[in-house]
Amino acid sequence: MTLLGRVVRGAGLERRDLTSTLANPSSWLRDALASSSTYTSRSVTPENGLQLVPVYSAVQLISSAVGQLPLVVYRRLDDGGKDRAPQHRAWSMLHDAPNPEMAADEFWSMVTMHLLTCGNHFSAKSRNALGLVDTLWPLHPSRVMVERDKNGDKRYIVDGSATATDFDILHIKGPSWDGLVGWSPIQMARQSLAGMMEQEEYSTRFWNQGAIPPVVLTHPGRLSDVAVSSVKDSWRILHAGAGQSGDPAVLQEGMKAETIALPHEDAQFIETQRWNDVRVAQLFGIPPYMIGAQTGDSLTYTSTEMQ
């Protein structure tokens, strides 16, 4: 199997010579075991972070915009200037198609998406007979860990077992603490995103119950535990779900139904959701209106064009 095949498929290129155990983990294992838990005890990952509509909208907006930008190869001129070099060997790879299966716009859009969600992009390099890179094959960031060996040299661990170097891997990273790996924006903002996920779940459950506020059923007498359970079950059967939210309630034996104040209004739920959209726009550094967020400002054609 070729070097590229071993990197892409995750087969063993070279077994790690460092001992890594749960008691004495190497850096890649510490990263793999690192908790992404939050104050809400909800785990936040790049995958489920994209399930939030404003996050997906921001990532899609930026990555598709970058994908439309041509990556041009230039050659330096004797007078210090530069000129396009479409005949250069790297032009077809960087400007047209990094590999036979992906056009350049698709590839660089994916690179941007990896950076926006995981903070890192990795591609395996394929070389021609002269040893020059002629194709790039993207790897999912979750498959690659970065660490330094005993000599301080950087190396890549693919699928926990295959070892590669910069000769084999193209690594593009975002902002970083140590210059080794980039930050994941979603992980850095996981506390805020976890709160948004909790609100999404609450809203979904609320509408699943037919958007009916909590109801207190009162009875003039004393009901047995069996009777209380039976009344509650009957109420759920009749009124749970949006399709049954309009069904009338028929109460007997002097029983009355009283609703508690609508929690969405008390907590200003809609305003909170709008603020969440603004926070996501801040996270990705784009104007809120570009992902449909409402800030309360009065936007006109002229002001939007200027922004």
C-alpha positions, -999 to +999 in steps of 0.1 A: +000+000+000+013+035-009+021+061+017-010+081+008-032+050+011-019+043+046-025+079+057-060+081+041-071+047+054-055+051+088-034+019+085-002+018+105+026+039+090+048+037+120+038+026+155+043+053+181+074+048+201+060+067+231+042+048+258+007+061+262-017+048+288-047+061+307-024+067+337+003+084+316-015+096+284+002+113+255-011+146+243-033+131+216-049+108+241-055+136+265-072+156+238-093+125+229-104+121+265-109+158+272-144+165+284-166+188+263-192+189+290-208+222+301-226+237+330-258+221+317-241+187+315-247+188+278-218+177+255-211+202+227-192+190+196-187+204+161-213+180+148-242+188+171-232+225+172-240+226+135-276+215+144-282+250+157-296+270+128-276+302+134-244+282+136-251+263+105-261+295+087-229+313+097-206+284+087-224+278+054-222+315+046-185+319+053-173+286+038-193+290+006-180+326+002-144+314+006-150+286-018-160+311-045-126+329-042-100+317-068-067+305-053-042+320-079-006+310-083+018+339-091+054+340-103+078+368-093+091+391-120+127+404-122+115+439-115+100+428-081+064+425-094+043+394-099+023+378-127-002+350-129+014+316-136-012+293-150+015+270-164+030+263-130+025+227-118+006+238-087-020+259-106-042+230-116-041+216-080-048+248-061-069+267-087-088+240-105-090+207-086-070+196-056-079+159-063-098+141-091-130+139-070-133+175-058-133+209-076-114+237-060-145+255-048-157+224-030-123+217-015-116+251-001-151+255+012-145+222+031-112+235+044-130+267+057-158+246+073-132+225+092-115+256+104-147+272+115-159+242+134-128+223+145-101+249+142-079+226+121-078+212+086-057+182+075-051+169+040-030+139+029-004+148+002-001+126-028+032+130-048+042+122-084+071+103-096+094+133-090+083+135-054+063+167-059+028+171-044+002+169-071-031+161-052-045+168-018-070+144-001-090+159+029-091+141+062-118+146+088-102+166+117-114+141+143-092+114+127-060+133+133-041+142+166-010+164+166+018+159+191+056+162+194+079+132+196+108+128+220+130+150+197+104+178+197+094+172+161+058+175+152+039+145+140+004+134+132-014+104+146-041+092+122-069+071+137-048+066+168-022+044+152-007+057+119+021+082+123+029+109+096+049+141+093+046+174+075+060+155+045+027+136+043+002+160+058-009+195+050-021+212+082-039+245+082-048+258+117-068+286+132-058+307+163-037+286+186-023+285+221+009+268+212+012+269+174+006+231+173-032+229+170-059+255+164-088+263+186-122+249+178-146+279+179-175+257+188-156+242+217-144+276+229-180+288+229-195+255+242-210+271+273-231+295+253-240+269+227-251+244+253-275+270+267-289+275+232-293+237+228-312+236+261-336+264+249-341+245+216-350+213+235-374+232+258-391+250+229-395+217+210-410+199+240-433+229+246-447+227+211-449+190+212-474+195+240-495+216+218-481+249+231-504+246+261-491+262+293-490+240+324-525+233+337-537+228+373-568+207+378-586+213+410-614+192+425-637+202+454-632+169+471-603+146+479-592+122+452-574+089+457-539+083+443-554+060+416-580+087+406-553+114+404-532+092+382-562+084+360-571+121+356-535+130+346-533+102+321-566+111+305-556+148+302-523+139+285-541+116+261-566+142+251-543+173+249-507+162+243-494+170+208-500+199+185-527+180+166-549+178+197-541+212+212-575+226+202-597+198+216-621+210+243-618+197+278-649+182+295-646+183+333-670+166+357-678+166+394-670+202+399-634+199+386-619+232+373-588+238+351-565+268+357-536+277+335-502+290+348-488+320+330-472+313+297-436+306+304-424+319+270-438+353+279-424+354+314-389+345+303-390+366+271-382+335+252-384+351+217-360+379+227-336+353+241-336+335+208-328+367+189-299+374+213-286+339+207-285+346+169-265+378+176-241+359+199-234+333+171-228+361+146-202+375+171-186+341+174-179+339+137-172+376+132-200+385+108-227+412+109-259+397+126-281+406+096-261+382+074-276+352+092-310+368+095-306+379+131-326+409+143-308+434+165-336+459+169-318+484+146-337+500+117-320+488+086-325+505+053-312+496+018-285+522+022-273+512+057-273+475+047-253+482+016-228+502+036-224+474+062 
